Structure formats: C-alpha cells, structure tokens
Amino acid sequence: MITAGLPDKSRAAREVPAKGGGPLGGEQIYNVYTGTLLTEGAALPTAAQLGLEPPRFCGQCGRRMVVQVDPIGWWGQCSRHGRVYSSELG
C-alpha cells in the first residue's frame, strides 16, 4: 500500500494542552521569531513584518516550537506551554 504524503500518526507531534495563555499568550519576554529576549528597538525579520512567517519560538520561555504550516494556516507547539493555532489569533 502506498502511503506517500500521508502523515505518520506515530511520528506526529502529540498535542500538549495550552498552559498560562499558551506560547503566544501571557507575558511575552522572548521574541517569537528569533527566540531572543525582547528589548526596545529589536529588529523584526522582514517576512515576519509582512505576516509571511509563523512564530518559531515560544514567547514565554524562548524554546523552539514544533511548527506545522498548511494551506489554510499553521500551528505551533511549545513543549511547556502547549499549542496555538493561527485561526485563534484572528
């Protein structure tokens, strides 16, 4: 049986319930595009400014998130703060 292109359920990221507002909620102390501490005047990547790039880092702890992009949006999951969907952000 050919299964090319189908997601492998055993390798798919297990969903972690959102905690403390999720990766993009609560108090943000890390840049969600670069993973660095937020500072005044910090540069934002051009693709992120244009809305073409999903967040790659958790805003609460700075950990790299598992991110899946599909034709209708994206989701990102932090191992500590749970999952966020692009549809939740508006």
TORTIRO-494404 format. One record per atom (N, C-alpha, C): residue number from 1; chain; atom name; x, y, z. Coordinates in nm, 4 decimals. Layout:
N
<rec pos="NUM" unit="A" site="CA" c1="X" c2="Y" c3="Z"/>
...
END
This chain:
90
<rec pos="1" unit="A" site="N" c1="0.0841" c2="-0.1174" c3="0.0000"/>
<rec pos="1" unit="A" site="CA" c1="0.0000" c2="0.0000" c3="0.0000"/>
<rec pos="1" unit="A" site="C" c1="0.0887" c2="0.1238" c3="0.0000"/>
<rec pos="2" unit="A" site="N" c1="0.0595" c2="0.2185" c3="-0.0849"/>
<rec pos="2" unit="A" site="CA" c1="0.1368" c2="0.3421" c3="-0.0943"/>
<rec pos="2" unit="A" site="C" c1="0.0800" c2="0.4436" c3="0.0039"/>
<rec pos="3" unit="A" site="N" c1="0.1681" c2="0.4983" c3="0.0889"/>
<rec pos="3" unit="A" site="CA" c1="0.1238" c2="0.5965" c3="0.1880"/>
<rec pos="3" unit="A" site="C" c1="0.2019" c2="0.7271" c3="0.1768"/>
<rec pos="4" unit="A" site="N" c1="0.2655" c2="0.7490" c3="0.0640"/>
<rec pos="4" unit="A" site="CA" c1="0.3453" c2="0.8712" c3="0.0470"/>
<rec pos="4" unit="A" site="C" c1="0.2564" c2="0.9943" c3="0.0627"/>
<rec pos="5" unit="A" site="N" c1="0.3041" c2="1.0901" c3="0.1376"/>
<rec pos="5" unit="A" site="CA" c1="0.2317" c2="1.2144" c3="0.1571"/>
<rec pos="5" unit="A" site="C" c1="0.1339" c2="1.2130" c3="0.2726"/>
<rec pos="6" unit="A" site="N" c1="0.1048" c2="1.0949" c3="0.3269"/>
<rec pos="6" unit="A" site="CA" c1="0.0136" c2="1.0874" c3="0.4407"/>
<rec pos="6" unit="A" site="C" c1="0.0919" c2="1.1027" c3="0.5703"/>
<rec pos="7" unit="A" site="N" c1="0.0353" c2="1.1742" c3="0.6689"/>
<rec pos="7" unit="A" site="CA" c1="0.1071" c2="1.1917" c3="0.7953"/>
<rec pos="7" unit="A" site="C" c1="0.1221" c2="1.0599" c3="0.8693"/>
<rec pos="8" unit="A" site="N" c1="0.2362" c2="1.0401" c3="0.9284"/>
<rec pos="8" unit="A" site="CA" c1="0.2636" c2="0.9208" c3="1.0074"/>
<rec pos="8" unit="A" site="C" c1="0.2166" c2="0.9476" c3="1.1498"/>
<rec pos="9" unit="A" site="N" c1="0.1083" c2="0.8828" c3="1.1911"/>
<rec pos="9" unit="A" site="CA" c1="0.0485" c2="0.9085" c3="1.3227"/>
<rec pos="9" unit="A" site="C" c1="0.1461" c2="0.8820" c3="1.4364"/>
<rec pos="10" unit="A" site="N" c1="0.2347" c2="0.7848" c3="1.4207"/>
<rec pos="10" unit="A" site="CA" c1="0.3280" c2="0.7532" c3="1.5287"/>
<rec pos="10" unit="A" site="C" c1="0.4348" c2="0.8609" c3="1.5441"/>
<rec pos="11" unit="A" site="N" c1="0.4615" c2="0.9373" c3="1.4381"/>
<rec pos="11" unit="A" site="CA" c1="0.5647" c2="1.0410" c3="1.4435"/>
<rec pos="11" unit="A" site="C" c1="0.5057" c2="1.1805" c3="1.4594"/>
<rec pos="12" unit="A" site="N" c1="0.3739" c2="1.1931" c3="1.4543"/>
<rec pos="12" unit="A" site="CA" c1="0.3101" c2="1.3243" c3="1.4662"/>
<rec pos="12" unit="A" site="C" c1="0.3288" c2="1.3792" c3="1.6070"/>
<rec pos="13" unit="A" site="N" c1="0.3364" c2="1.5114" c3="1.6179"/>
<rec pos="13" unit="A" site="CA" c1="0.3539" c2="1.5762" c3="1.7486"/>
<rec pos="13" unit="A" site="C" c1="0.2288" c2="1.5550" c3="1.8333"/>
<rec pos="14" unit="A" site="N" c1="0.2492" c2="1.5063" c3="1.9537"/>
<rec pos="14" unit="A" site="CA" c1="0.1387" c2="1.4870" c3="2.0470"/>
<rec pos="14" unit="A" site="C" c1="0.0973" c2="1.6237" c3="2.0995"/>
<rec pos="15" unit="A" site="N" c1="-0.0324" c2="1.6533" c3="2.0948"/>
<rec pos="15" unit="A" site="CA" c1="-0.0789" c2="1.7854" c3="2.1361"/>
<rec pos="15" unit="A" site="C" c1="-0.0682" c2="1.8024" c3="2.2867"/>
<rec pos="16" unit="A" site="N" c1="-0.0079" c2="1.9132" c3="2.3270"/>
<rec pos="16" unit="A" site="CA" c1="0.0078" c2="1.9490" c3="2.4679"/>
<rec pos="16" unit="A" site="C" c1="-0.0949" c2="2.0569" c3="2.4982"/>
<rec pos="17" unit="A" site="N" c1="-0.1773" c2="2.0409" c3="2.6038"/>
<rec pos="17" unit="A" site="CA" c1="-0.2756" c2="2.1440" c3="2.6362"/>
<rec pos="17" unit="A" site="C" c1="-0.2073" c2="2.2772" c3="2.6668"/>
<rec pos="18" unit="A" site="N" c1="-0.2684" c2="2.3866" c3="2.6223"/>
<rec pos="18" unit="A" site="CA" c1="-0.2119" c2="2.5201" c3="2.6456"/>
<rec pos="18" unit="A" site="C" c1="-0.2127" c2="2.5530" c3="2.7943"/>
<rec pos="19" unit="A" site="N" c1="-0.1020" c2="2.6091" c3="2.8426"/>
<rec pos="19" unit="A" site="CA" c1="-0.0886" c2="2.6490" c3="2.9825"/>
<rec pos="19" unit="A" site="C" c1="-0.0500" c2="2.7953" c3="2.9884"/>
<rec pos="20" unit="A" site="N" c1="-0.1072" c2="2.8682" c3="3.0812"/>
<rec pos="20" unit="A" site="CA" c1="-0.0694" c2="3.0074" c3="3.1019"/>
<rec pos="20" unit="A" site="C" c1="-0.0900" c2="3.0953" c3="2.9800"/>
<rec pos="21" unit="A" site="N" c1="-0.1961" c2="3.0695" c3="2.9034"/>
<rec pos="21" unit="A" site="CA" c1="-0.2225" c2="3.1501" c3="2.7849"/>
<rec pos="21" unit="A" site="C" c1="-0.1574" c2="3.0970" c3="2.6590"/>
<rec pos="22" unit="A" site="N" c1="-0.0846" c2="2.9889" c3="2.6684"/>
<rec pos="22" unit="A" site="CA" c1="-0.0206" c2="2.9308" c3="2.5509"/>
<rec pos="22" unit="A" site="C" c1="0.1089" c2="3.0002" c3="2.5152"/>
<rec pos="23" unit="A" site="N" c1="0.1749" c2="2.9539" c3="2.4097"/>
<rec pos="23" unit="A" site="CA" c1="0.3059" c2="3.0079" c3="2.3704"/>
<rec pos="23" unit="A" site="C" c1="0.3035" c2="3.1555" c3="2.3329"/>
<rec pos="24" unit="A" site="N" c1="0.1901" c2="3.2040" c3="2.2823"/>
<rec pos="24" unit="A" site="CA" c1="0.1826" c2="3.3434" c3="2.2401"/>
<rec pos="24" unit="A" site="C" c1="0.0955" c2="3.4265" c3="2.3333"/>
<rec pos="25" unit="A" site="N" c1="0.0517" c2="3.3675" c3="2.4441"/>
<rec pos="25" unit="A" site="CA" c1="-0.0294" c2="3.4393" c3="2.5417"/>
<rec pos="25" unit="A" site="C" c1="0.0522" c2="3.4708" c3="2.6654"/>
<rec pos="26" unit="A" site="N" c1="-0.0137" c2="3.5251" c3="2.7646"/>
<rec pos="26" unit="A" site="CA" c1="0.0565" c2="3.5573" c3="2.8886"/>
<rec pos="26" unit="A" site="C" c1="0.1594" c2="3.6670" c3="2.8673"/>
<rec pos="27" unit="A" site="N" c1="0.2544" c2="3.6760" c3="2.9570"/>
<rec pos="27" unit="A" site="CA" c1="0.3586" c2="3.7780" c3="2.9467"/>
<rec pos="27" unit="A" site="C" c1="0.4679" c2="3.7309" c3="2.8516"/>
<rec pos="28" unit="A" site="N" c1="0.4848" c2="3.8036" c3="2.7428"/>
<rec pos="28" unit="A" site="CA" c1="0.5857" c2="3.7696" c3="2.6422"/>
<rec pos="28" unit="A" site="C" c1="0.7181" c2="3.8352" c3="2.6794"/>
<rec pos="29" unit="A" site="N" c1="0.8232" c2="3.7538" c3="2.6989"/>
<rec pos="29" unit="A" site="CA" c1="0.9547" c2="3.8107" c3="2.7279"/>
<rec pos="29" unit="A" site="C" c1="1.0571" c2="3.7733" c3="2.6207"/>
<rec pos="30" unit="A" site="N" c1="1.0162" c2="3.6855" c3="2.5280"/>
<rec pos="30" unit="A" site="CA" c1="1.1049" c2="3.6447" c3="2.4188"/>
<rec pos="30" unit="A" site="C" c1="1.0413" c2="3.6788" c3="2.2849"/>
<rec pos="31" unit="A" site="N" c1="1.1243" c2="3.7128" c3="2.1873"/>
<rec pos="31" unit="A" site="CA" c1="1.0782" c2="3.7390" c3="2.0520"/>
<rec pos="31" unit="A" site="C" c1="1.0355" c2="3.6063" c3="1.9902"/>
<rec pos="32" unit="A" site="N" c1="0.9124" c2="3.5986" c3="1.9391"/>
<rec pos="32" unit="A" site="CA" c1="0.8599" c2="3.4725" c3="1.8863"/>
<rec pos="32" unit="A" site="C" c1="0.9180" c2="3.4354" c3="1.7499"/>
<rec pos="33" unit="A" site="N" c1="0.9918" c2="3.5270" c3="1.6871"/>
<rec pos="33" unit="A" site="CA" c1="1.0524" c2="3.4992" c3="1.5571"/>
<rec pos="33" unit="A" site="C" c1="1.2011" c2="3.4687" c3="1.5662"/>
<rec pos="34" unit="A" site="N" c1="1.2681" c2="3.5198" c3="1.6704"/>
<rec pos="34" unit="A" site="CA" c1="1.4128" c2="3.4997" c3="1.6827"/>
<rec pos="34" unit="A" site="C" c1="1.4531" c2="3.4236" c3="1.8082"/>
<rec pos="35" unit="A" site="N" c1="1.3667" c2="3.4186" c3="1.9093"/>
<rec pos="35" unit="A" site="CA" c1="1.3982" c2="3.3487" c3="2.0336"/>
<rec pos="35" unit="A" site="C" c1="1.4836" c2="3.4290" c3="2.1302"/>
<rec pos="36" unit="A" site="N" c1="1.5149" c2="3.5531" c3="2.0960"/>
<rec pos="36" unit="A" site="CA" c1="1.5964" c2="3.6373" c3="2.1836"/>
<rec pos="36" unit="A" site="C" c1="1.5068" c2="3.7158" c3="2.2794"/>
<rec pos="37" unit="A" site="N" c1="1.5655" c2="3.7653" c3="2.3885"/>
<rec pos="37" unit="A" site="CA" c1="1.4899" c2="3.8478" c3="2.4824"/>
<rec pos="37" unit="A" site="C" c1="1.4378" c2="3.9723" c3="2.4118"/>
<rec pos="38" unit="A" site="N" c1="1.3146" c2="4.0108" c3="2.4463"/>
<rec pos="38" unit="A" site="CA" c1="1.2577" c2="4.1324" c3="2.3881"/>
<rec pos="38" unit="A" site="C" c1="1.3279" c2="4.2542" c3="2.4450"/>
<rec pos="39" unit="A" site="N" c1="1.3681" c2="4.3437" c3="2.3590"/>
<rec pos="39" unit="A" site="CA" c1="1.4291" c2="4.4695" c3="2.4000"/>
<rec pos="39" unit="A" site="C" c1="1.3705" c2="4.5804" c3="2.3145"/>
<rec pos="40" unit="A" site="N" c1="1.3834" c2="4.7020" c3="2.3615"/>
<rec pos="40" unit="A" site="CA" c1="1.3359" c2="4.8161" c3="2.2834"/>
<rec pos="40" unit="A" site="C" c1="1.4136" c2="4.8249" c3="2.1521"/>
<rec pos="41" unit="A" site="N" c1="1.3424" c2="4.8441" c3="2.0436"/>
<rec pos="41" unit="A" site="CA" c1="1.4069" c2="4.8617" c3="1.9143"/>
<rec pos="41" unit="A" site="C" c1="1.4630" c2="4.7353" c3="1.8522"/>
<rec pos="42" unit="A" site="N" c1="1.4241" c2="4.6179" c3="1.9019"/>
<rec pos="42" unit="A" site="CA" c1="1.4737" c2="4.4928" c3="1.8450"/>
<rec pos="42" unit="A" site="C" c1="1.4200" c2="4.4771" c3="1.7023"/>
<rec pos="43" unit="A" site="N" c1="1.5061" c2="4.4367" c3="1.6117"/>
<rec pos="43" unit="A" site="CA" c1="1.4673" c2="4.4210" c3="1.4712"/>
<rec pos="43" unit="A" site="C" c1="1.3785" c2="4.2985" c3="1.4533"/>
<rec pos="44" unit="A" site="N" c1="1.2779" c2="4.3117" c3="1.3685"/>
<rec pos="44" unit="A" site="CA" c1="1.1874" c2="4.2028" c3="1.3358"/>
<rec pos="44" unit="A" site="C" c1="1.2166" c2="4.1611" c3="1.1919"/>
<rec pos="45" unit="A" site="N" c1="1.2310" c2="4.0304" c3="1.1646"/>
<rec pos="45" unit="A" site="CA" c1="1.2577" c2="3.9868" c3="1.0272"/>
<rec pos="45" unit="A" site="C" c1="1.1510" c2="4.0392" c3="0.9304"/>
<rec pos="46" unit="A" site="N" c1="1.1910" c2="4.0731" c3="0.8095"/>
<rec pos="46" unit="A" site="CA" c1="1.1001" c2="4.1307" c3="0.7104"/>
<rec pos="46" unit="A" site="C" c1="0.9825" c2="4.0385" c3="0.6812"/>
<rec pos="47" unit="A" site="N" c1="1.0064" c2="3.9093" c3="0.6662"/>
<rec pos="47" unit="A" site="CA" c1="0.8978" c2="3.8146" c3="0.6385"/>
<rec pos="47" unit="A" site="C" c1="0.7958" c2="3.8137" c3="0.7521"/>
<rec pos="48" unit="A" site="N" c1="0.8414" c2="3.8291" c3="0.8755"/>
<rec pos="48" unit="A" site="CA" c1="0.7509" c2="3.8341" c3="0.9904"/>
<rec pos="48" unit="A" site="C" c1="0.6701" c2="3.9633" c3="0.9883"/>
<rec pos="49" unit="A" site="N" c1="0.7324" c2="4.0740" c3="0.9515"/>
<rec pos="49" unit="A" site="CA" c1="0.6622" c2="4.2023" c3="0.9428"/>
<rec pos="49" unit="A" site="C" c1="0.5501" c2="4.1961" c3="0.8397"/>
<rec pos="50" unit="A" site="N" c1="0.5717" c2="4.1219" c3="0.7329"/>
<rec pos="50" unit="A" site="CA" c1="0.4723" c2="4.1089" c3="0.6266"/>
<rec pos="50" unit="A" site="C" c1="0.3682" c2="4.0016" c3="0.6562"/>
<rec pos="51" unit="A" site="N" c1="0.3833" c2="3.9290" c3="0.7657"/>
<rec pos="51" unit="A" site="CA" c1="0.2890" c2="3.8237" c3="0.8011"/>
<rec pos="51" unit="A" site="C" c1="0.3089" c2="3.6954" c3="0.7240"/>
<rec pos="52" unit="A" site="N" c1="0.4278" c2="3.6761" c3="0.6671"/>
<rec pos="52" unit="A" site="CA" c1="0.4551" c2="3.5580" c3="0.5850"/>
<rec pos="52" unit="A" site="C" c1="0.5209" c2="3.4449" c3="0.6630"/>
<rec pos="53" unit="A" site="N" c1="0.5626" c2="3.4714" c3="0.7842"/>
<rec pos="53" unit="A" site="CA" c1="0.6377" c2="3.3733" c3="0.8630"/>
<rec pos="53" unit="A" site="C" c1="0.5647" c2="3.3460" c3="0.9947"/>
<rec pos="54" unit="A" site="N" c1="0.5369" c2="3.2192" c3="1.0263"/>
<rec pos="54" unit="A" site="CA" c1="0.4747" c2="3.1905" c3="1.1562"/>
<rec pos="54" unit="A" site="C" c1="0.5778" c2="3.2031" c3="1.2682"/>
<rec pos="55" unit="A" site="N" c1="0.5325" c2="3.2239" c3="1.3912"/>
<rec pos="55" unit="A" site="CA" c1="0.6260" c2="3.2278" c3="1.5039"/>
<rec pos="55" unit="A" site="C" c1="0.6973" c2="3.0938" c3="1.5174"/>
<rec pos="56" unit="A" site="N" c1="0.8246" c2="3.0961" c3="1.5506"/>
<rec pos="56" unit="A" site="CA" c1="0.9036" c2="2.9733" c3="1.5642"/>
<rec pos="56" unit="A" site="C" c1="0.9485" c2="2.9473" c3="1.7072"/>
<rec pos="57" unit="A" site="N" c1="0.9339" c2="3.0468" c3="1.7951"/>
<rec pos="57" unit="A" site="CA" c1="0.9783" c2="3.0341" c3="1.9338"/>
<rec pos="57" unit="A" site="C" c1="0.8647" c2="3.0717" c3="2.0278"/>
<rec pos="58" unit="A" site="N" c1="0.8626" c2="3.0116" c3="2.1459"/>
<rec pos="58" unit="A" site="CA" c1="0.7629" c2="3.0423" c3="2.2484"/>
<rec pos="58" unit="A" site="C" c1="0.7943" c2="3.1799" c3="2.3067"/>
<rec pos="59" unit="A" site="N" c1="0.6931" c2="3.2649" c3="2.3167"/>
<rec pos="59" unit="A" site="CA" c1="0.7121" c2="3.3983" c3="2.3709"/>
<rec pos="59" unit="A" site="C" c1="0.7319" c2="3.4008" c3="2.5211"/>
<rec pos="60" unit="A" site="N" c1="0.6946" c2="3.2922" c3="2.5901"/>
<rec pos="60" unit="A" site="CA" c1="0.7069" c2="3.2885" c3="2.7356"/>
<rec pos="60" unit="A" site="C" c1="0.8396" c2="3.2309" c3="2.7831"/>
<rec pos="61" unit="A" site="N" c1="0.8902" c2="3.1278" c3="2.7141"/>
<rec pos="61" unit="A" site="CA" c1="1.0130" c2="3.0623" c3="2.7623"/>
<rec pos="61" unit="A" site="C" c1="1.1270" c2="3.0648" c3="2.6600"/>
<rec pos="62" unit="A" site="N" c1="1.1002" c2="3.1039" c3="2.5359"/>
<rec pos="62" unit="A" site="CA" c1="1.2045" c2="3.1135" c3="2.4341"/>
<rec pos="62" unit="A" site="C" c1="1.2433" c2="2.9815" c3="2.3705"/>
<rec pos="63" unit="A" site="N" c1="1.1747" c2="2.8716" c3="2.4058"/>
<rec pos="63" unit="A" site="CA" c1="1.2068" c2="2.7418" c3="2.3451"/>
<rec pos="63" unit="A" site="C" c1="1.1604" c2="2.7381" c3="2.1997"/>
<rec pos="64" unit="A" site="N" c1="1.2318" c2="2.6623" c3="2.1190"/>
<rec pos="64" unit="A" site="CA" c1="1.1937" c2="2.6413" c3="1.9794"/>
<rec pos="64" unit="A" site="C" c1="1.0652" c2="2.5592" c3="1.9777"/>
<rec pos="65" unit="A" site="N" c1="0.9666" c2="2.6032" c3="1.8988"/>
<rec pos="65" unit="A" site="CA" c1="0.8397" c2="2.5318" c3="1.8899"/>
<rec pos="65" unit="A" site="C" c1="0.8401" c2="2.4381" c3="1.7697"/>
<rec pos="66" unit="A" site="N" c1="0.7591" c2="2.3344" c3="1.7783"/>
<rec pos="66" unit="A" site="CA" c1="0.7298" c2="2.2497" c3="1.6630"/>
<rec pos="66" unit="A" site="C" c1="0.6247" c2="2.3269" c3="1.5842"/>
<rec pos="67" unit="A" site="N" c1="0.6510" c2="2.3568" c3="1.4573"/>
<rec pos="67" unit="A" site="CA" c1="0.5588" c2="2.4366" c3="1.3762"/>
<rec pos="67" unit="A" site="C" c1="0.5208" c2="2.3578" c3="1.2521"/>
<rec pos="68" unit="A" site="N" c1="0.3903" c2="2.3550" c3="1.2231"/>
<rec pos="68" unit="A" site="CA" c1="0.3393" c2="2.2892" c3="1.1029"/>
<rec pos="68" unit="A" site="C" c1="0.2614" c2="2.3924" c3="1.0230"/>
<rec pos="69" unit="A" site="N" c1="0.3003" c2="2.4123" c3="0.8970"/>
<rec pos="69" unit="A" site="CA" c1="0.2326" c2="2.5068" c3="0.8088"/>
<rec pos="69" unit="A" site="C" c1="0.1529" c2="2.4268" c3="0.7070"/>
<rec pos="70" unit="A" site="N" c1="0.0276" c2="2.4670" c3="0.6844"/>
<rec pos="70" unit="A" site="CA" c1="-0.0540" c2="2.4030" c3="0.5820"/>
<rec pos="70" unit="A" site="C" c1="-0.1219" c2="2.5131" c3="0.4989"/>
<rec pos="71" unit="A" site="N" c1="-0.1955" c2="2.4774" c3="0.3944"/>
<rec pos="71" unit="A" site="CA" c1="-0.2528" c2="2.5805" c3="0.3065"/>
<rec pos="71" unit="A" site="C" c1="-0.3504" c2="2.6768" c3="0.3742"/>
<rec pos="72" unit="A" site="N" c1="-0.4116" c2="2.6371" c3="0.4835"/>
<rec pos="72" unit="A" site="CA" c1="-0.5105" c2="2.7252" c3="0.5469"/>
<rec pos="72" unit="A" site="C" c1="-0.4597" c2="2.7919" c3="0.6743"/>
<rec pos="73" unit="A" site="N" c1="-0.3364" c2="2.7695" c3="0.7125"/>
<rec pos="73" unit="A" site="CA" c1="-0.2827" c2="2.8322" c3="0.8337"/>
<rec pos="73" unit="A" site="C" c1="-0.1620" c2="2.7579" c3="0.8871"/>
<rec pos="74" unit="A" site="N" c1="-0.1430" c2="2.7649" c3="1.0189"/>
<rec pos="74" unit="A" site="CA" c1="-0.0304" c2="2.6992" c3="1.0845"/>
<rec pos="74" unit="A" site="C" c1="-0.0675" c2="2.6728" c3="1.2301"/>
<rec pos="75" unit="A" site="N" c1="0.0097" c2="2.5856" c3="1.2936"/>
<rec pos="75" unit="A" site="CA" c1="0.0038" c2="2.5704" c3="1.4384"/>
<rec pos="75" unit="A" site="C" c1="0.1454" c2="2.5585" c3="1.4893"/>
<rec pos="76" unit="A" site="N" c1="0.1652" c2="2.6031" c3="1.6119"/>
<rec pos="76" unit="A" site="CA" c1="0.2954" c2="2.5936" c3="1.6763"/>
<rec pos="76" unit="A" site="C" c1="0.2771" c2="2.5379" c3="1.8162"/>
<rec pos="77" unit="A" site="N" c1="0.3687" c2="2.4521" c3="1.8589"/>
<rec pos="77" unit="A" site="CA" c1="0.3559" c2="2.3897" c3="1.9904"/>
<rec pos="77" unit="A" site="C" c1="0.4849" c2="2.3988" c3="2.0691"/>
<rec pos="78" unit="A" site="N" c1="0.4742" c2="2.4545" c3="2.1887"/>
<rec pos="78" unit="A" site="CA" c1="0.5845" c2="2.4587" c3="2.2843"/>
<rec pos="78" unit="A" site="C" c1="0.5699" c2="2.3376" c3="2.3757"/>
<rec pos="79" unit="A" site="N" c1="0.6794" c2="2.2747" c3="2.4099"/>
<rec pos="79" unit="A" site="CA" c1="0.6733" c2="2.1564" c3="2.4959"/>
<rec pos="79" unit="A" site="C" c1="0.6260" c2="2.1906" c3="2.6365"/>
<rec pos="80" unit="A" site="N" c1="0.6353" c2="2.3167" c3="2.6766"/>
<rec pos="80" unit="A" site="CA" c1="0.5949" c2="2.3577" c3="2.8115"/>
<rec pos="80" unit="A" site="C" c1="0.4625" c2="2.4333" c3="2.8160"/>
<rec pos="81" unit="A" site="N" c1="0.4311" c2="2.5087" c3="2.7097"/>
<rec pos="81" unit="A" site="CA" c1="0.3152" c2="2.5971" c3="2.7141"/>
<rec pos="81" unit="A" site="C" c1="0.2021" c2="2.5592" c3="2.6195"/>
<rec pos="82" unit="A" site="N" c1="0.2151" c2="2.4491" c3="2.5487"/>
<rec pos="82" unit="A" site="CA" c1="0.1053" c2="2.3985" c3="2.4676"/>
<rec pos="82" unit="A" site="C" c1="0.1051" c2="2.4476" c3="2.3237"/>
<rec pos="83" unit="A" site="N" c1="-0.0113" c2="2.4329" c3="2.2611"/>
<rec pos="83" unit="A" site="CA" c1="-0.0259" c2="2.4571" c3="2.1177"/>
<rec pos="83" unit="A" site="C" c1="-0.1103" c2="2.5811" c3="2.0911"/>
<rec pos="84" unit="A" site="N" c1="-0.0760" c2="2.6519" c3="1.9861"/>
<rec pos="84" unit="A" site="CA" c1="-0.1531" c2="2.7672" c3="1.9402"/>
<rec pos="84" unit="A" site="C" c1="-0.1768" c2="2.7505" c3="1.7904"/>
<rec pos="85" unit="A" site="N" c1="-0.2975" c2="2.7881" c3="1.7462"/>
<rec pos="85" unit="A" site="CA" c1="-0.3346" c2="2.7793" c3="1.6050"/>
<rec pos="85" unit="A" site="C" c1="-0.3453" c2="2.9197" c3="1.5466"/>
<rec pos="86" unit="A" site="N" c1="-0.3111" c2="2.9354" c3="1.4199"/>
<rec pos="86" unit="A" site="CA" c1="-0.3206" c2="3.0668" c3="1.3552"/>
<rec pos="86" unit="A" site="C" c1="-0.4643" c2="3.1177" c3="1.3562"/>
<rec pos="87" unit="A" site="N" c1="-0.5614" c2="3.0274" c3="1.3480"/>
<rec pos="87" unit="A" site="CA" c1="-0.7020" c2="3.0682" c3="1.3474"/>
<rec pos="87" unit="A" site="C" c1="-0.7438" c2="3.1312" c3="1.4806"/>
<rec pos="88" unit="A" site="N" c1="-0.6723" c2="3.1005" c3="1.5894"/>
<rec pos="88" unit="A" site="CA" c1="-0.7044" c2="3.1577" c3="1.7204"/>
<rec pos="88" unit="A" site="C" c1="-0.6601" c2="3.3030" c3="1.7311"/>
<rec pos="89" unit="A" site="N" c1="-0.5665" c2="3.3438" c3="1.6466"/>
<rec pos="89" unit="A" site="CA" c1="-0.5107" c2="3.4782" c3="1.6562"/>
<rec pos="89" unit="A" site="C" c1="-0.5888" c2="3.5818" c3="1.5764"/>
<rec pos="90" unit="A" site="N" c1="-0.6788" c2="3.5363" c3="1.4921"/>
<rec pos="90" unit="A" site="CA" c1="-0.7636" c2="3.6289" c3="1.4179"/>
<rec pos="90" unit="A" site="C" c1="-0.7190" c2="3.6654" c3="1.2867"/>
END
